[in-house]
Amino acid sequence: MSHKIAPPIPDYLEETYWWAYVRPSAVRFFERQWLINFILFGNYVTLRNAVLDEFGDDLAGRTLQMSCCYGDLSPRLAARAAKNGGSLDVIDILEVQLDNLRRKMTPEMHAQTLLMDATALALPDQSYDRVLLFFLLHEEPQAYREKSVSEALRVLKPGGKLVIVDYAQPAKWHPVRFLIYLFLARLEPYAVDLWGRELADVIPAQMAGRRWQKSSYFGGLYQKLVSTR
Ligand SMILES: C[S@@+](CC[C@H](N)C(=O)[O-])C[C@H]1O[C@@H](n2cnc3c(N)ncnc32)[C@H](O)[C@@H]1O
């Protein structure tokens, strides 16, 4: 089921990411797990499993994924949720992305797709047991990024788990440091913020007052941040 009133597509998405997410031809091209794995230097399965392991087998209750992603992460989350009577809601600002996700789901998965802006969720406070942000923040300009994290925390139940997976600052010795910098600076300009600083310094107000646990992957190029309180 899709939320009916379409939010406007933000400029950054249309201008910077038309080739990756917005055009139907982009979705047809990129919805290949091997390709996403290639773009992530072979780390898709590691990062997907890091999310699944972090949430564990028991996804009873309500899980929210803030924005779609290519590959089989969302169907796997939904299948786990359904196993324990839970449900997965996935929001995205693009109908074309939600259509694509629906093609990957089966009715038994108890997943709901909602057309919404991550920066203004039409969802009640404290209504989700867990919330996932998988590679969303690096795509957003700073003001959107701050609002997305604020919204994630607003809809999370007290004691619920927030998981963020995204780019991070790689180690100085990293063999692809320079290559990835050129790639991000050219194609994903907002990602360079996360690349150059800790997320806690990029969005300090949103992260303050909570405990965060960071895990690094692939020489620090990717991070998983988890907060339960
Ligand atoms: C999560 S990210 C990319 C994930 C990663 N590149 C992958 O596929 O594994 C891409 C999604 O974020 C969505 N998105 C970007 N800004 C958004 C916003 N403000 N609200 C909701 N969805 C947004 C895009 O429409 C797109 O579907």
The ligand as an SDF file (V2000), in Angstrom:
LIG
                    3D

 27 29  0  0  0  0  0  0  0  0999 V2000
   19.1540    4.6630    0.6480 C   0  0  0  0  0  0  0  0  0  0  0  0
   19.7330    5.3330   -0.6350 S   0  0  0  0  0  0  0  0  0  0  0  0
   20.9190    4.3110   -1.4290 C   0  0  0  0  0  0  0  0  0  0  0  0
   21.2510    2.9800   -1.0000 C   0  0  0  0  0  0  0  0  0  0  0  0
   22.4360    2.3340   -1.6340 C   0  0  0  0  0  0  0  0  0  0  0  0
   23.0610    3.1240   -2.6440 N   0  0  0  0  0  0  0  0  0  0  0  0
   22.0110    0.9950   -2.1300 C   0  0  0  0  0  0  0  0  0  0  0  0
   21.2240    0.8940   -3.0580 O   0  0  0  0  0  0  0  0  0  0  0  0
   22.4530    0.0150   -1.5410 O   0  0  0  0  0  0  0  0  0  0  0  0
   18.7040    5.6360   -1.9720 C   0  0  0  0  0  0  0  0  0  0  0  0
   17.2580    5.9180   -1.7130 C   0  0  0  0  0  0  0  0  0  0  0  0
   17.0720    7.0390   -0.8740 O   0  0  0  0  0  0  0  0  0  0  0  0
   15.8950    7.6920   -1.3050 C   0  0  0  0  0  0  0  0  0  0  0  0
   15.8580    9.0310   -0.7260 N   0  0  0  0  0  0  0  0  0  0  0  0
   16.7450   10.0330   -0.8800 C   0  0  0  0  0  0  0  0  0  0  0  0
   16.3610   11.1270   -0.1630 N   0  0  0  0  0  0  0  0  0  0  0  0
   15.2070   10.8030    0.4700 C   0  0  0  0  0  0  0  0  0  0  0  0
   14.3350   11.4820    1.3540 C   0  0  0  0  0  0  0  0  0  0  0  0
   14.5650   12.7410    1.7540 N   0  0  0  0  0  0  0  0  0  0  0  0
   13.2530   10.8290    1.8020 N   0  0  0  0  0  0  0  0  0  0  0  0
   13.0040    9.5540    1.4470 C   0  0  0  0  0  0  0  0  0  0  0  0
   13.7840    8.8580    0.5940 N   0  0  0  0  0  0  0  0  0  0  0  0
   14.8830    9.4670    0.1060 C   0  0  0  0  0  0  0  0  0  0  0  0
   16.0050    7.6530   -2.8180 C   0  0  0  0  0  0  0  0  0  0  0  0
   14.7730    7.8630   -3.4350 O   0  0  0  0  0  0  0  0  0  0  0  0
   16.5340    6.2240   -3.0310 C   0  0  0  0  0  0  0  0  0  0  0  0
   15.5250    5.2900   -3.1910 O   0  0  0  0  0  0  0  0  0  0  0  0
  1  2  1  0
  2  3  1  0
  2 10  1  0
  3  4  1  0
  4  5  1  0
  5  6  1  0
  5  7  1  0
  7  8  2  0
  7  9  1  0
 10 11  1  0
 11 12  1  0
 11 26  1  0
 12 13  1  0
 13 14  1  0
 13 24  1  0
 14 15  1  0
 14 23  1  0
 15 16  2  0
 16 17  1  0
 17 18  1  0
 17 23  2  0
 18 19  1  0
 18 20  2  0
 20 21  1  0
 21 22  2  0
 22 23  1  0
 24 25  1  0
 24 26  1  0
 26 27  1  0
M  CHG  2   2   1   9  -1
M  END
$$$$
